[in-house]
Structures are given as structure tokens and as C-alpha cells.
Amino acid sequence: TDDAAAYVPPPGNDLVLRVNVEGEKPPMRLYLYIDGELADVRVPAEQRSEFRSKGSSIGRHLVTARAVDAIGRWGGASMVVDLGAAFPVAGRNGLPR
């Protein structure tokens, strides 16, 4: 799968992540990790999902989205976001666009 993720700067300390998974079929499972901790799981998952983490602390956070398809193939993207800073956007393979 090819994954694209974008950090959207929300009001307050909420962390919002929009994930778009590209592939022939939607993923079976979609995982979101913040600072290495599992924050959310979607089963079944959709090709486009929005995750919200309320009350995230100000500062830098490592965010990873990982999608798994029906036969166990996975793809993912990671980025470091800085709450209160200009927002990054990650594209294919997690590389900035």
C-alpha cells in the first residue's frame, strides 16, 4: 500500500491526523501510534480516516500510521510533528512533499 498522512493543526492541544491509504482494496486494519504508544486501531479500516488525540502535550511527537491488508501486507508512514509549530505534510513513504 502507498500511504499518505497529513498533520492538521487543530485548536488547543488536540492532535489530528488524516490518513489516506492507496491500494486495490481498503486496508483490513489501520493503526495509529503516538510516541511509540498505540493510540487507536480501526478494524475494519477505511481508505481515508481521521484520528484525533485530545490533550496532547505541547512539543514534538512521533506519529506513525500503519495499514495492513487482507493477506498481511503492510505499509506505513511516520512523521515528527511539533504542536504549536508550522505543520508538516508527509507523502509517499513518509517523505515530506
C-alpha angles and dihedrals in degrees: 000000000000112000130200123187132182130191112221116201105233130190116274119357099320116129113215121190125182114201126194117188117197121202144103093284135017116270119263093218134019122193130193121198125188116194090345094306122114105249103172143358128200118200114199095022131204126222090246120041137164121211125195127194112189122212098016112173121253112260139050122338132181109226123190128183118192127185125196123196130211094275096045101262112142140194132180150172131216132193140169113237126192113208106223094024133094109292123252125217122208124202135177113357090002094288118143115256 
